[in-house]
């Protein structure tokens, strides 16, 4: 079984930056793609970005393209979400998640089976 723990959320002014971290345990981390998702109040959970098991491929949602980047450190079992030029509409609970199968990747929320507890990001205008 996998366990994920996010950290790094907080309150930031528009235009600012935050770096979210996610510590993983319980599975062979380097075999699994990782995703970041977010959920704002009253809205469905949405895809933010994903990174493959090697870190050689990443994908981010159009809404964050050019502002957010994803990286991972397989030696430390960590995945990161660097968020720059934050906007009030980025306010949400951010979750990291591990893909359901090794050596595969998807942007679909329902294909990730291990989730962290979430970390709140609030961007003030």
Buried (B, 14 or more C-beta within 10 A) or exposed (E): EBBBEBEBBEEBEEEBEBEBBBBBEEBEBBBBBBBBBBBBEEEEBBBBBBBBBEBEEBBBBEBBEEBBBBEBEBEEBBBBBBBBEBBEEBBBBBBBBBBBEEEEBBBEBEBBEBBBEBBEBBBEE
